[in-house]
Amino acid sequence: MQVDPLRDPQAIVGRRIGQEALRKLAELNVRYLKGVPNGWCVVMKDCDLSGLDLRSLNFSQGHFIACTFENADLEDARFVGANLFSANFDGANLVRTDFAQADLRGACFINAELTGASLEGADLRRGVVIRAGNKISSTRENSTFRNAVMRGTNLADCKLLDCDFEGASMSGVSLSGADLRGANFAGAELIGVQFGGANLSDADFRRAVMDEATSSNGDMMRATKARRAPGPERLKRMLDNHLVWIQTSQRQGERADFSHMDLSRTDFSRSVLASALFKGAILADVSFERAILAAADFRDAILLRANLTRADLRGADLRGASLKEALQEGIRTGEMLGVNLATRT
């Protein structure tokens, strides 16, 4: 019979935890793990541990339901098999933190540093805490690693159904055997990520930046990916036809449509691409130096490290676009004369 940890008379609910109290709680938890008398498996709900120093502390098997660890330092901490349902780790230092087999349903890792962290076998499916009066604690249900830094992070065999990895920086990450059905990787950069044996059905990679090793090591057949970039000859025809389309006021030629294509590392320097379509395109490391991009559609495009030096972006639509690390020296923005159209961001 499973025991409800919150029925523990010592359970701590709705409290701000201080640094000294945290140290004493860790000592009690270690005594519990060792089977030493007077130990206690820590039980908390809705507690505030933000900004605290948890380095090297061992809270394995503990319960931290809907607790916040925002901006805390958990380097080398251990939460093996812990209950961290709907916990908040936004901005936290989680270098080498061990969350193996933990219950992390609905957990939040926005802007967290997870280099070397282990979440092997953890459950990161949807989860939301219902408080008194059937009030939902948060409108967010899916676990999220949005804009997190993940280098060498172990997510093997994790349950990651509908998990959000938007904007995450992922290098050398293991997702082998993970359930990634419906996961979102929009704007994420994946380098040397392992997907062997993972379930990628309906996972969304349409706006993900992936190296060849990543895109070729997993079964991507049922995942959603970006359109392939045109080859050199077709790209030249598209650019030529677009120029004719502009010069003939749209009567001849054809408007260049690069929507939802992976155009990473393409050189568009000095190209005339006014009013071209780049909606949802992956434009990582692309050069638009001195290109004419007036009134171009870049909505939701990924311009990671793109070179926009001295590009003409007057009247361009950049709403929802990611310009992370983009070079923007000397770009022209604002309104286009005579058409009443200004740059939108």
N, C-alpha and C positions, 0 to 999 in steps of 0.2 A: 504493500500500500504506500503510495507516494504522499509524503508529508508536505503541507504548505509551509514554506519557510517564514511567511509573514505571520503565522500563528505563534512563532517564537516570542515569548514575553519580553525578550531582550532586543527584539528587532528595533532598529533605529529608523524612524520615519520623518521625512520633511525637515531634516536638520542640516545646518552648515557645519561641516567637519573641520576642526582645526588640525594643524600639523602635528602637535604632540598627541592628540587623541588618535590620529591616524596611525602613528607609530605604535601606540599601545594596542590598537585593534589588530595590526599586522602581527604583533607578538602572540596575541590570543589565537589568531587564525593558524599560525605555524604550530602552536601547541596542539590545536585540534588535528591538524594534518599528521602530526607525529603520534597522536594517541596519548599525549601527555595529559594528566589530570588538570582540571581548571582551564582547559582550552575552550575555544568557542568558534564555530563556523560563522563568520561575519554575515549579518543579514541587514541590508539597508534598502529603503525605497524612497525615491524622490529626494535624495540627499545631494548636497552641493559640495563637491570635492574639487571645484575648479581652481586652477593655479597651484595646486599642491605638489609637493615633491614625493613621488612614489617610487623613485629609482630603487631597483633591486628588491622591492618588497614582494612578498608572496601571499597573494590573496586567492590562490587556487581553490576551487570548489565554493568560493564565497558567492553571496547574492547581492547584486547592486542594481536592482530593478529601477529603471527610469532615472538613474543617477547621472549627474553631469560631471565629467572630467575635463571640461573645456579648458584649453591652454595649460593643462597639467603636464608634469614631466614623469612619464612612466617608463623611462629607459631601463631595459633589462628586468622589468617587473614581470610577475607570473600570475596569470589568471586562467590556468589550465582547468577546463571543465567548469568554469564559473558561469553564473547566471547574470548576464549583462543585458537583459531584455530592454530594448529601447534606450540604451545608454547613449550619452553624448560625449564624443571624443573630439569635437571640433577644435582644430588648431593645436592638438596635443602632440607631444613628443613621444612616439611609440617605437623608437628605435630598439629593435630586438625584443620587443614585448611579446610574451608567449600567451596567445589566446587559443591554443589547441583545444578542440572539442568544446569550445565555449558556446553558450546560447547568446548570440548577438542579433537576434531577430529585431529588425527595426532600428539597429544601431546607426549612429551618424559619425562619419570620419571626415567631414569637410575640412580641407586645408591641413589635414594631419600629416605628420611625417612618420611613415611606416617602413623605413629602410631596415631590412633584416628581420622584420616582425614575422611571427608564425601564427597563422590562423587555420592551420591544417585541420580539416574535418569540422570546422565551426559552422553553425547554422545562422545564415544571414538572410533568411527569407523575410517576408513582410511581418511586421509586428507593431502594435500600438497599444498603449496603456489606457484602460478605461478607469476613470476616477469616479468618485461618489456622484450619484445623480446621473450616471451614464454619460458623463462628460468626457469626450476624447481629449487626451492631453496634448495631442499634436495632429495637424492635418497630414503630416508626413507618415507614411507607413513603410515604404521601401527603405532598406538599408542603403546608405550612400557613401561613396568615396570621392565625392566631387572635389576636383582640384587637389587631391591628395598626392603626396610624393611616395612612390612605391618602388623601391629598388631592392631586388632580391627577396621580395615579400613572398611568403609561402601561403598560397590559398588553395592548395591541392585538396581535392575531395570536399570542398565547401559547398553548401547549399546557397546559391546566389540567384535564385529565381527573381527576375525583374530588378536586380540590383543596379544602382546608378553609379557609373564610373566617369561621368562627364568631366572632361578637362583634366583627368588624372594623368600624371607622368609615371609610366610603368616600364621599368627596365629589369630584365632578368626575373620577372615574376612567374611563379608556377601556378597555373590554373588547371593542372592535369587532373582529370577525373571530376572536375567541378560541374555542378548543374548551373548553367548560365542561360537558361531559357529566358528570353525576353529581356536580357540585360542590355543596358544602354551605355555605349562607349563614345558618344558624341564628343568630339573635340579632344579625346584622349590620345596620348602618344604612346604606342606600344613598340618596344624594342626588345627583341629576344624573349618574347613572352611564350610560355609553353602551354598549349591547349590539348595535348595528347589525351584522348579518352574523355574530353569534356563534352557536355551536351550543349551545343551552340544553336539549337533550334530557335529561330526568331530573334536571336541576339542581333542588335543593331550596330553595325560597323560602318554605316554609310558616311559618317563624318569623322571616322577614326583615322589617325595617322599611324600606319603600320609599316615596319620594314619587311623585306622579303622573307626572312627567317620566321617571322611571326605569322604572316598570312598563309604560309605554306605548310605549317606543322600541325594544324588541326583540321577537323572536318568542317569546312566552311560552307558546304553545299546547302545547308538549311538556314544559314545565317543571311542577314541582309547586308550587302556590301555596296560600296560606291561603284559607279560605272567606270569602266577602264578608259584610260586616256587614249586619245587617237595616236596612231603612229606618226612619224615625222612627215610623210607625204600627205596624209589626210589632214594633219594639223596645218600644214602650209596652205592646202586648199581652203580650209575653213577660214584662215586669216585673210586670204586673197578675196574670197567670196564676201567676207564681212566688209572689207574695204570698198568693194564695188557697191554693196548694199548702202553704205554711208554716202558714197559719192553720187549715187543716182537717187538719193532721197527715198530709199527702200523700194524702188521700182524694179531693180535687178539685183542679182547676187542673193545672198542669204545671211541672215543674222547669225552670228556665232553663238551657239548654245552649249555651254560647258557645264550646265546644271548637274549637280550630284556626281561629277567626275572626280577621280583621283588624279590630279595634275601635279603632284608633288615633284619639285625640282625642275619644273618646266621653265624655260627662259622666254619670257614675253617682253624683254627689254625693248623699248622704243616702238613697240607694236601699237597700231591704231585699233583700239578695242572699245571705242565709245559705244554705249548702249548694249554692250555684250552681256550675256547671261552667265553668271557664275553662282547662281543660287545654290546653297548647300554644298558647294564644291570643296574639295580638299586641296589647299594651295600652300602646303607646307614647303618652305625653302624655295618658293617660286620667286623669280625676279621680274618685277614690273618697273624696273628703273627707267624713268623718263617715258613710260608708256602713257598713252592717252586713254583714260578710263572714264571720261566724263559720262555721267548718266548710266554707268554700268550697274548691274544688279548683283550685289555681293551679299544679299540677305542670307544669314546663317552659315556663311562660308567660314572655313578654317584657314586663317592666314598666318599660321605659326611660323615665325622667323622670316616672313615674306619681306622682300626688298621693295619698298614703295618709294625709294628715294626719287624726288622730283617728279613723281607721277601726278598726272592731272586727274583728280577725283571730284571735280566740281559736279554737283548734281547726282553723284553716285549714291546708291542705297546700301548702307553698311549696317542696317539694323539686324541685331542678333549675331553679327560676325565676330569672330575671335581674332584679335590682333596681337596676341601674346608674342612678345619679343620681336615684333615687326619693326623694320627700319622705316621711319617716317620723316626723315630729314627733307625739308624743302618741298613737301607735298602741297598741291594746290587743292583747297577745298572751298566750299561756299556755293554761292548762287551762279548759275550759268546765265549769262546775259541773253535777254530776248526770249527765254523759255520759262522763266519763273520757276526754276527747279534748283533746289539747294542740296548740298550733301546731307544725307540723313544717317545718323548713328544711333 
